[in-house]
């Protein structure tokens, strides 16, 4: 069975594509959207709320007993406590609100482990503007528009291109984020700050970026992307090499050789 015909990927794809129709319309009329402030440099628009509602409706119709962890609605326990959905209706909201076509829908399915923690078993990241659909299932690989993906094969960090989150003035850790950005940029081909963590990780899985690192994120930003990079042959750990990503506060993702070098560079003089 190809991943495109997998029942769970089919469910997630249907939800994402239905929500995407509204997002594309809203993106073209972005100046008309009502926007609320959640925090410093943190916004939610009508488009986020509508997309999340559509995704939840589709997922609930297909799997009515699952729980949810959603960026805008929060956590909801399901009748069936073994599985839950993790949803970010628009990862890259600031890009979306500025009509910059780098944002995505991210959906992950998680299964509860024996110790009560969760592990991602399937993930989907969809860029509606470019109709780029990235999907993965544990043990079945990662795919871009139904073609198998693989992380970059580059081994020379000096000629590698990386992506990370932009440092934000006024937030804790801003000075350190700038130091890490500059340190990596000085010794590599360059560092991009694109503004959508989930889509960044999909690009790492597809070999478009050679690696990524983050010091600040929410679970819905990374849930699908972590599995996607791993299923594409990559390595994902915390900075320092810890492979336990439950409640992780940092993240490094790349192919095996680049991962070692990038992690060492991030830890240099720490």
Buried (B, 14 or more C-beta within 10 A) or exposed (E): EEBBEBEBBBBBBBBBBBBBEBBEEBBEEBEEBEEEEEEEEEBBBBBBBBBBBBBBEBBBEBBEEBBBBBBBBEEBEBEEEEBBBBBBBBBBBBBBBEEBEBBBBBBBBBEBEEEEEBBBBBBBBBBBBEEBBBBBBBEBBBBBEEEEBBBBEBEEBEEBBBBBBBBBEEEEEBEEBEEBBEBBBEBBBEBBEBBBBBBBBBBBBBBBBBBBBBBBBEBBBBBBBBBBBBBBBBBBBBBEEEEEBEEBEBBBBBBEBBBBBBBEBBEEEE
